[in-house]
Amino acid sequence: MRGKSLWITIGCIAWAVFLCGCDSQHQKNKNAALARWNQTRVKLAVDLARQQYENGQFQKALLSAQEATGLDKNYGPAWLIMARVQLELGQVDDAASNLSLAQHLNPNDPENYYVRGIFNERSGENDRAIDSYRKAAELEPDYLPYTIALAQTLAAGNRLGEALDILNRPLEQGRQDTRLFYVAAQVLASLEMNERAENMYRKALLLQPDDPELIEACAYISLKNGKPQIALNYFEKLETSDSADTDALIARHLAMGECYLLLERYRLAQRQFERVRDHRPNDAAIYKRLAQTATGLKDWSRSRIWIERALQLNDTDPETYVLSAYVNIMIGAGQSAQNDLIKARSLAPRDPLVYTMICRLKLSQGSVVEARAALAQALEIDPANPIALRLSQQIEKVETAGSLPNNY
């Protein structure tokens, strides 16, 4: 009987142990499920904060980030997005503290270094920003935003060659990215590698053909590369669109005027320059451009009016005096032309344009020897000057024919 009681007792104990084990495992499973749900909530809160941040809803983003850090104080991305939001809200000290915490929790997360770079850049610490962006790019070399940020900061510090080297790697890999092409174009243009810059802008435009910023960039670089008709084609795509930026619109009219002037479509150029003049009535450069359009139209009286207005506003521009000399040569006022050129030479003694105009004056007066001497000075300053080379051919014709050609 005692043996039976003993076995019953042992069985009860074993069953109790089994039940306790089941309860313990159940609790573990429950705790694990709760932890997983908590992590899900944290990630959802961080994702929401990021979305709100991208949409410029910084106060809402801050609340979402605070919810995430409240759920898990050891989740680095929550502190990181909070730091980004605080930086936008001007809470610089809090942002710096939370960014340091995020980096402590996730020392190998490249996004931490990227945000640190933004922080450094806004604090005016350009060299530190470069180091931060470089670290981010090293940790994740195939993520273009890090590479582009590094290149832009290098370029801002006038380290253009380094910036181009950084961008060449993804370019040589054949990466297709609008921002990559755009930033590369800016760097190339700063290096005066304008044909390559134009090519990059066009590649960017192929990816986003309706982007007005890219269209405008293509227009300006085409004009800079001496392609006024191509530039006009781009500008005309923008002409009908309203621009809230008055300065940008004025700059566009000015550039279009330059295009028409180069294409010798003087009346259209005049219209563009007049639009600019309406906004800048005291800009001497605009009156000089108007004088050039009138000169192209052989409207000498109007040209004189614009030149006089330009000189009233700025009497130290040698190009305006050269233009005045040309008009005076055309109307037979040789002494006035000579006075203009004396003034121009005193302001710009090394400008080949001055000496080519002296050459024209001397040719108009029949003094080939003096014309040849002025031309020699122009070519000494700039041996490839196209105006000087053309005048050289005309002088040879004069010396051969013994008379001045009609179009000198």
Buried (B, 14 or more C-beta within 10 A) or exposed (E): EEEEEEEEEEEEEEEEEEEEEEEEEEEEEEEEEEEEEEEEBBBBBBBBBBEBBEEEBBEBBBBBBBBBBEBBEEBBBBBBBBBBBBBBBEBEEBBBBBBBBBBEBBEEBBBBBBBBBBBBBEEEBBEBBBBBBBBBBEBBEEBBBBBBBBBBBBBBBEBBEBBBEBBEEBBEEEBEBBBBBBBBBBBBBBBEBBEBBBBBBBBBBEBBEEBEEBBBBBBBBBBBBEBBEBBBBBBEBBEEEEBEEEEEBBBBBBBBBBBBBBBEBBEBBBBBBBBBBEBBEEBBBBBBBBBBBBBBBEBBEBBBBBBEBBBEBBEEBBBBBBBBBBBBBBEEBBEBBBBBBEBBBEBBEEBBBBBBBBBBBBBBBEBBEBBBBBBBBBBEBBEEBEBBBEBBEBBEEBEEEEEBEEEB
